[in-house]
Amino acid sequence: MTLSSPPAEVPANGSLAASARRPLFRRVLHNPLGAVTLVFLALVVVAAVFAPLLAPHDPNAVDARNVLAPPGEAHPLGTDPSGQDVLSRLLFAARSSLLGALTTVVVASVLGVGAGLVAGYHGRRFEASASAVSDLLMALPTVVMLLAARSVIGPSSQATMAILGIMIAPAFYRVVSNAVVAVRHELYVDAARVSGLSDARIIGRHVLTVVRAPAIILAAGVGGIAIALQAGFDFLGLGDLSRPSWGGMLNTAFSVIFRSPQQLIWPGLAIGLTCVALILLGNALRDELERTGGPPARRRRSPARSRPVDEPVHSDDDRRESTADDSLLDVDRLSVGYDQPDGSVTVVVPEVSLTARRGEVHGLIGESGSGKTQTAFSVLRLLPPGGRILGGAIRLGGQDLARLSEREMTEIRGRRIAYIPQEPMSNLDPTFTIGHQLAEPLRITLGLGRAAAKEHALTLLARVGIPDPERTYSCYPHQISGGMAQRVLIAGAVSTDPDLLIADEPTTALDVTVQAEVLDLLRDLQSESRMGILLVTHNFGVVADLCDRVSVMREGRIVESGSTREVFAAPQHDYTRMLFGSILAGTEPRGPLAETGPDPATKGLPA
Amino acid sequence: MLRYVLRRLGRGIVLVAVVAVTTFFLLYAGSGDIARTILGDAATEETVLRKQQELGLDRPVSVQFGEWALHAVQGDLGRSWFSGQPVVDAIGSRVAVTLALVVGATLVSALVAVVLGVLAARTGGWVDRVVQAGSVIGIAIPGFLLAIGLVFTFAVTLGWFRPTGYVEFARSPGGWLASIVLPVTALAVSAIAGVAQQVRGSMLDVQRQDWVRTLRSRGLPERRVVYLHVLRSAAGPALSVLAVQFIALIGGAVFVEQIFAIPGLGQVAVQATGRGDIPLVLGLVIVVTVIVVVVNLVVDLLQGWLNPKVRRS
């Protein structure tokens, strides 16, 4: 029994309830698991409510001459060690179990939802104290506290279950206050407030709808915990012994485990199945809510649909030289797609071909969604989960990277191809020092010793312009700035002396001043080592600054390719021209918004 | 780092104090007829009054608390109303047994849960579905029910273990191990289920992080990326769940000790609760809260070691 952790992770956000268009109850009935558990729980409720009608005997009637009787006509499930009818006791026990669970759920939800609404809606002072109480209750071992309570209140089942409710209330409190805080700043709640609705009306109409679904899911789980705990207390003999209970029946059965182990079956099943049913119901509810609340399906782009493409425009020298010996990377009709849950494949890059040469910087430019990053990840063979290369070849030296095994590819990465990411801050492992992350590939990939790796890493840090390499070496990523982090990543990329460097928008996330410095650094490193760079960018300025050659990409295809000078001087493809046309630089600068001169507010006024 | 530890320690001490005060007043305010309960219905009014005086129950609760607190800070938690034994001794002689069970179950569940969670996250497919379904069932089945099932299957039917009883480690390490296999299993299942779910979830989350791709791009082998880097980041949230499970396990031990007839804190607790032995119950609550505080402190230290960012907050 995990008392402190509600079984179903309840997503506490507004999207949950907002997605509940059809009544939740009906949708859960259509979910196989939901339907089975609901039917089972309904049967338990029926058994509890109609126990007096259904039970063949008085549950407490003792028959000393007929103990441990096997199932028969008079006693469908047999009798227990005191000759009481097992079926009748089972039915009546359902009453106290459900009543106890109900008590806990009602107390916990009224307290938790109430406090959560107030804390989330009015916030601040109340929230601080409510959270403190909630933390305190969550930190306490529930069973031990319940035992303590039981020692003074005596064997009253309902009182114990109410106290359990108080101890579980923080679970509701957290879900509700989080959900309310999330919804409080929604525009429609502001609108309701502006239109003069009272707080009570707003809470009733807008906030409760958001909170309802997560609270119901939680209630199912809490119900399961309550039934388990109550049965446990009854089993220990700490419950109300005068009434039949599943836990008590289990205790009786346990005492005759050698003589008549089948006695364990019915109370054991009743407790186990009811608990499991409640937890599964919670899961089914969550599944139903998440199914509709999930992300919309990715836009389909099937290869069949693609219209005939015009051959990419190559400036003459490009075509001539592309077959020459100095070609480093040759991407040939590469296509990339993502497997969808329904078995289909969404093509994101239908066909792309490009050639990058030794010692050159090759720009890959296009608007977002044109597939340039997908192309870059394909070369590294590091596509996100579900993504794969559908066809084409990626030749590096003599090898086709698209056909290498994962093991062979590990040999290529780092040694032959390196990568500089876009977001410096999210691309360093937060739990290791900068030094560790720099030295590790040197030791593993290059096989340097510990001391040599550290020395080399420090040299690299100094080379990329980090002022105090020793200090940065022992820093954690959260202790350095974004510009510094990008320098560290560049150092890491060139550390293993690769032939080809793939830089995915390496300056996009940086300040303008830092951008220029990073570009300078890249240019210097490139000319020192004569490595080839494939530079993915959407910025013509970067291309003009750094690239020898450029390929323009649109909808997963290269539309134009050539030397930077020629493409810039005379773009051939309409799309390239359009991209140039959309750059603000070079257009007539707009004048100041207001005429300079006397303050417009005072202009024209009589002096 | 030192300040971080001291702050956590301070919070723990406050928690123990708050719990002690609250529990004391709730217990003693509610213990009006306790003398009558102890003596039974046959006792005369006079003997009941005398018993009340003897236990000090005739004085105002605040006075009783002052006296108790004065002794408590010196490590004296009073005496049992029934046996007269000092509460500290009654608990001290049993606490090791329960801790052995709970710590054992925690270690077992950490190990098994990491294996299952990583397996589910890495392989996916039917392995993942089995682990997920198993986790849900493992969480849902009450521990004491599982314990009974284990006794029936492995002790009564198969006869592999003795159904109940506890062998002290000092007397026979092998016998001790055999005597705690079933109880530890019964306790561990729900913890395994909870932690495995978390390990799986955080492994999947962390694997999607950008830095994992960057590490791979450096040519690091898959094993190193997953088991050194990804697992370390995923371990933090899993450790938090494990800490919560540890607290739940102390509660679970109450039931399991009863089923396997293990002389731990759980037995003391059930007996004291049934008789209304308030000093002993209060002592148990305080000792368990101290254990919880210590565990949380250890977990906080581990979190700080796992994730340097935590140390600042």
Interface residues (C-beta under 8 A of the other chain):
Chain A: M1 T2 L3 S4 S5 P7 L136 A139 L140 P141 T142 V143 V144 M145 L147 A148 A149 R150 S151 V152 I153 G224 A228 L229 A231 G232 F235 L236 G237 L238 L250 F254 I257 F258 P261 L264 G268 I271 G272 C275 V276 L278 I279 L280 N283 F377 L380 L382 P384 P385 E406 T410 E411 I412 R413 G414 R415 I417 A418 Y419 P421 E423 S426 N427 L428 D429 P430 T431 F432 Q437 E440 P441 I444 T445 Y476 H478 L489 G492 A493 T496
Chain B: L15 V18 V19 T23 L26 L27 G30 S31 V136 I137 I139 A140 I141 P142 G143 F144 L145 I148 G149 V151 F152 V156 T157 P163 S190 A191 A193 G194 Q207 R208 Q209 D210 W211 R213 T214 L215 R216 S217 R218 G219 L220 P221 E222 R224 H229 R232 S233 V241 V244 Q245 I247 A248 I250 G251 G252 V254 F255 Q258 I259 A269 V270 A272 T273 G274 R275 G276 D277 I278 V281 L282 L284 V285 V288 T289 V292 N296 L306 N307 P308 K309
